[in-house]
Amino acid sequence: MELCKQDEDATPAMKELHVESTEALAYLCQLLAGSTWLALDTEFIREKTYYPVFCLLQVCNGAVAATVDVLALHAHLDPLVQILYDQRVLKIFHAPSQDLEIFHKEFGDVPRPLFDTQLAAMALGKGYQKSYGDLVKHVLGIHLEKKESRTDWAARPLRKAQIRYALDDVVYLGPLRDRLHGMLAERGREHWLADDFEELANPATYAVKLEDAWTGVKRTGALKGKERAVLQAMARWREAEAQRCNKPRKWVLKDETLVDLARIMPRSLAELRNIQGISENILRRHGSHMLSVIQHGMTRPAEDFPDAPEKAPCLSAHQECIVDLLSTCLKLIAGECHISSAGLCSKRDLGWLVKGSRDLAVLKGWRRSLAGEQLLEVLGGKWGVGMVDGKMALIPLHALPSSSPSPSPSPLSEPSPPATTQASSSASASLHSSSLSSYPSSSSCTPPCATSRSSDSPLPYSSFPSSAAPSSPISALSAPSPSSPSSPSSFSPSSPSSSSSPSSPSSHSASTSSFSCSASPREQHSPPLNRSEHSPAKKKGHRKHRGRGRSRNASSHQSVRSSPYPSPSSSSPLQRSSNSPAAMDVCDSSSGAV
């Protein structure tokens, strides 16, 4: 047993041990007995193996911190394992997926319950996938040296710098967890991550399914049904062979070679030899078996062919616009609650949401109550995005008045090609001043959809605790009352925007504009323009800048060509003067005449 030198700058003062004998291990177990929590970490290497080589285990309970030489004590770890798997003891990790994979491989199960400081930092808005060193510096104000991050942990004996580095990975996890848990409790978020922690502790997460090995192969998008069946069979064989000999997959066969085998489907050793990446050693040892595996994939019935894995949704231009709208809404919600938007939902999952998928993380647990429900309402046309006092905000579109009952397409459906239509100005006006000051901001950020609200409820954040003044447009915005003289303009499937004459003096004084994933006003309300074969646009030498040129004859004020858009009246705020660029003469494109 080697006693490590105490780090005088470390905040927690504790005994530090390096354990490499059974006697030292028994002493450590005595010190850890009765602990209420344990901070854990592992060091391993896997560059030359399929399974990670478990080299070092770090453990800390606040009073003692130890590094355990697993390579020397692998056969004698049972007393320590019993303590680690005690479900009365909380296990604290940082980004533990690889650590838990090792525990599952070595001991057949995952220690629980657990707490992940990286997930906790995400729920507090301190960054998505924040590193341990950055989090310790940000929360505890302690700088950690990371010079040994690429060290060879299998080499013996371990240097003191390596042991110091390994100990630092656990001595600050306890204070870090206490600080983060306190922040979560202050904001009412301590229950948010329960489902995420349960998922991390689920042993099925770390079980390898041979039948699904082919989904990790790169560049398979061009393969057809039978080719995918051959790829699935060959990828399954490669995974099993890599496990058997404990070698990296690419050392058995590279991805490119698997794809070539699925595409060419060789039927003899001579054809197999001509494929790049098939060495003589592979051909001699596995050639005959590989041909039988390929033949098995080729003879599968068509109904058993695997479906192409859609790693990213295929979106139309219209659907990509909806994804951009949802991404903006997500950032507004995340910003209001001081949380990373990437921790709520990825842009890939937003694409699947638009495509109609509902088995997504954003529609489960705390993410659904915080953001998922509201994203579904945006898709349904009940909420949109607009500008309020120069800032972007979520706007309740269902509370806005509508003057036209014409139906609108579903935000998930593909729009018909837009026809050239007669433009109509949307009636809009400033929000009532009381609607911007009657709702307080949030200090605890209660999820906007966690409580039920009626169809007339103007705000998703109306249930927040009161505070002195609104802090953001999202929490401050309310829908206009029925007696309010004006309403914000909006485009919504459920509430089409009102159309008014261009001469209406109030139609151009809006202070709020909003956007949703519904069709545009031109697609909703305007009939298609009937262009005949004698239309000016079909004639040779048609004029440029259609609809903008005007004649020299100032008395007539007639357009040079017939325009589908009405000319604004003299009282319209959009009326241009005779000196404006839109009122300048336009020359004939064929002759140059005015």
Salt bridges, closest charged atoms under 4 A:
GLU16 OE1 - ARG164 NH1 2.91
GLU20 OE1 - HIS18 NE2 3.65
ASP69 OD1 - ARG156 NH2 2.83
ASP86 OD2 - ARG88 NH2 3.03
GLU101 OE2 - ARG46 NH2 3.41
GLU106 OE1 - HIS74 NE2 2.73
ASP109 OD1 - ARG112 NH2 3.34
GLU145 OE2 - HIS143 NE2 3.98
GLU148 OE1 - ARG159 NH2 3.00
ASP168 OD1 - ARG164 NH2 3.06
ASP169 OD1 - LYS146 NZ 3.52
ASP178 OD1 - ARG177 NH1 3.58
ASP196 OD2 - ARG367 NH1 2.99
GLU211 OE2 - ARG236 NE 2.70
GLU239 OE1 - ARG249 NE 2.73
GLU241 OE2 - ARG244 NH2 2.51
GLU241 OE2 - HIS286 NE2 3.71
ASP255 OD1 - ARG238 NH1 2.85
ASP260 OD1 - ARG263 NH2 3.03
GLU280 OE2 - ARG273 NE 3.14
ASP324 OD1 - LYS347 NZ 3.43
ASP349 OD1 - ARG348 NH1 3.72
ASP359 OD1 - LYS364 NZ 2.87
GLU373 OE2 - ARG368 NE 2.72
GLU377 OE1 - ARG453 NH2 2.64
GLU533 OE2 - HIS534 NE2 3.56
ASP585 OD2 - ARG552 NH1 3.43
ASP588 OD2 - ARG543 NH1 3.86
